[in-house]
Amino acid sequence: MQEDITYLILESNTDVLSSLEELINEPDWHPGEVRIIVEAPQRTVVVLKSSRAKTLIEKVKDHLIEHVENNVLVTLSEPPESKSTYGVIAEVTSVLSKKGISVELISGPPNLHFLVNEENGSETYNTLKEIIKYAKGAEENN
């Protein structure tokens, strides 16, 4: 889990892409510091530490569509055998949803990344521990 995460939705254009390239090429990135960029034809989604997001927002404020702060990025690393297991994302999001935890963004294997509001960070972590514990117990009983 990484705290103090912001996600941005930006217009996709050359100004935004240039600013993203500058940001990614900065030399002072820390090992494991998150930077997720999903580019689509009309929108680009960026997930960063809030301090990095502030710098980017200054450069692309005219192209900013949405700006959401106070998130926790949760990353689940899937073991290789999970590639043949269907419904992992559905199970995780369903259990969290039943607990009233909204999942804001998901990315796919081999790592599942999703955002939850900071106030739900601890409950999300505990819920995921329960899911993993249950799955391991079910696997051992088979």
C-alpha positions in Angstrom: 0.0 0.0 0.0 1.1 3.5 -0.8 -0.5 6.5 0.9 -0.9 10.1 -0.2 -1.8 9.2 -3.8 -3.5 11.5 -6.3 -5.0 10.6 -9.6 -5.6 12.9 -12.4 -7.6 12.7 -15.6 -6.2 14.8 -18.3 -6.9 15.6 -21.9 -4.7 13.6 -24.2 -2.6 15.9 -26.3 1.0 16.8 -27.1 1.3 19.3 -24.2 0.2 16.7 -21.7 2.4 14.0 -23.2 5.4 16.3 -23.1 4.8 17.2 -19.5 4.5 13.6 -18.6 7.7 12.7 -20.4 9.6 15.5 -18.5 8.1 14.2 -15.2 9.0 10.5 -15.9 12.6 11.5 -16.9 13.3 13.4 -13.6 16.3 11.8 -12.0 15.1 11.8 -8.4 12.5 9.0 -8.4 12.7 6.7 -5.4 12.7 2.9 -5.9 9.1 1.7 -5.8 7.6 5.2 -6.1 4.4 4.9 -8.0 3.8 6.3 -11.5 1.0 4.8 -13.4 0.0 6.4 -16.7 -2.9 5.0 -18.8 -3.2 6.8 -22.1 -6.4 6.6 -24.2 -7.4 8.5 -27.3 -9.1 11.4 -25.5 -8.1 11.0 -21.9 -4.9 10.2 -19.9 -5.1 8.9 -16.4 -2.1 9.5 -14.1 -1.6 8.1 -10.6 1.3 9.6 -8.6 2.3 10.6 -5.1 0.6 13.9 -4.3 3.8 15.9 -4.2 4.6 14.9 -7.8 1.0 15.5 -8.9 1.2 19.1 -7.7 4.2 19.7 -10.0 2.4 18.1 -12.9 -0.8 20.0 -12.3 1.0 23.3 -12.5 2.2 22.4 -16.0 -1.1 21.0 -17.4 -3.8 22.9 -15.5 -5.5 23.9 -18.7 -5.9 20.3 -19.7 -7.0 19.0 -16.2 -10.4 17.2 -16.3 -10.4 15.6 -12.8 -8.2 15.7 -9.8 -8.8 13.3 -6.8 -6.5 13.4 -3.8 -6.3 11.5 -0.5 -6.1 8.0 -2.0 -4.3 4.9 -1.1 -2.8 2.8 -3.9 -3.2 -0.9 -3.1 -1.1 -3.3 -5.2 -1.7 -7.1 -5.2 1.0 -9.1 -6.8 -0.5 -12.2 -8.4 1.4 -15.5 -8.4 1.9 -17.0 -11.9 -0.7 -19.7 -11.3 -3.4 -17.1 -10.9 -3.3 -16.4 -14.6 -5.6 -19.4 -15.0 -7.9 -18.4 -12.2 -11.0 -16.5 -13.3 -12.7 -13.8 -11.3 -9.9 -12.6 -9.1 -10.7 -8.9 -9.8 -14.4 -9.6 -9.4 -13.9 -11.3 -6.1 -11.8 -8.6 -4.6 -14.0 -5.7 -5.8 -17.1 -7.5 -4.8 -15.9 -8.1 -1.2 -14.7 -4.5 -0.9 -18.0 -3.2 -2.3 -20.0 -5.2 0.2 -18.0 -3.5 3.0 -18.9 -0.1 1.5 -15.4 0.5 0.1 -15.3 2.1 -3.4 -12.6 1.0 -5.7 -11.6 3.9 -8.0 -9.2 2.4 -10.5 -8.0 -1.0 -11.4 -5.2 -2.3 -13.6 -4.6 -5.8 -14.7 -2.2 -8.6 -14.1 0.5 -9.4 -13.1 -0.2 -6.8 -10.5 -3.6 -5.5 -9.6 -3.5 -1.8 -8.7 -6.5 0.0 -7.3 -7.3 3.2 -5.4 -9.4 3.6 -2.3 -10.0 6.6 -0.2 -7.4 7.1 2.5 -10.1 6.7 5.2 -10.7 3.2 3.9 -7.1 2.2 3.7 -6.8 0.1 6.9 -10.1 -1.7 6.3 -9.1 -2.5 2.8 -5.8 -3.9 4.0 -7.5 -6.1 6.6 -10.2 -7.2 4.1 -7.5 -8.3 1.6 -5.7 -10.2 4.3 -8.9 -12.1 5.0 -9.5 -12.9 1.3 -5.9 -14.2 1.0 -6.1 -16.2 4.2 -9.4 -17.7 3.0 -8.0 -18.5 -0.4 -4.9 -20.2 1.1 -7.1 -22.3 3.4 -9.4 -23.4 0.5 -6.3 -24.3 -1.6 -4.9 -26.4 1.3 -8.2 -28.3 1.7 -8.2 -29.3 -2.0 
